[in-house]
């Protein structure tokens, strides 16, 4: 994959200095992010990808993420300032930013922002139109609200984790994609944009309570519809879309790799069976779930007869709905993702491109700040918050400990 540079390329990546940014659909929107980890920074990154001016308020202490600031992709398209919220002047500096912002995002436990003096009441007092986004796992209220947690626990209680995996094995953990980022970050962004529209119409901002348990539960709506209709069994590894179906699952190939099969519709299924070297006339009825084990065994035997590369060639360019299961590194070399710029390489780092795409305001990507607080002087100037220039002197020392 070749780097995507040049001012005419909508997938452009720059260092934020020598290369002119291309406007995204959120150009002109000002966002304050109180530094944290997980879904809140990802949500702020997405707003930055779409053109918003995101100022991340970093803390003087080292980041708990454990990776160098310059390599944290969730901080791309952001500018960084350093503010010690525990210092006497810290909350006031953040409130000065909030007064000039459209959105503020925080991912603390309930009550922490209030104790620091930067909660919704304080921020909206200086800016009634501010949209205040709160990202948590359990939400702002409820019995578990004050408790610590992680993605795996949030999705466990929603029933989502229990649906993933084979019937005769434990639930399979889907990294932290399902809870943190799908049920968390994306729902926060949707909520922020909806509240922004309301604020533009009424002049009044509001608080957006985005909880991972709420978003993940919301994602199960279609499956709960099937459950209510009697078309879904409330146990994993038993349904059409959970890996139990022999034509919607994964198969091991002769070299120990895997192919993903999604041949649900009749004509796609027919093409899949044909390319597999079998005939539908000789196979068990695919609609009879009692015959699924026999059908799966036949398909598994065929896939074992060749390696993944061979099967990829067989199914390439067809409508059989079969694809190789790639690793993150292999995905970066796939021609389709490369042509679309779904993944882009710059300065030795492979990273996702902007999504979704926009015809007239494609936006561009800037690399993460090399050091926390790297943009204090320019943000102080652009946002007219002189106090931000004061901690600039501490940014280099803080960055060395990062």
Order of alpha helices (4+ residues) and beta strands (2+ residues): beta-beta-alpha-beta-beta-alpha-beta-alpha-alpha-beta-alpha-alpha-beta-alpha-alpha-beta-beta-alpha-alpha-alpha-beta-alpha-alpha-beta-beta-beta-alpha-alpha
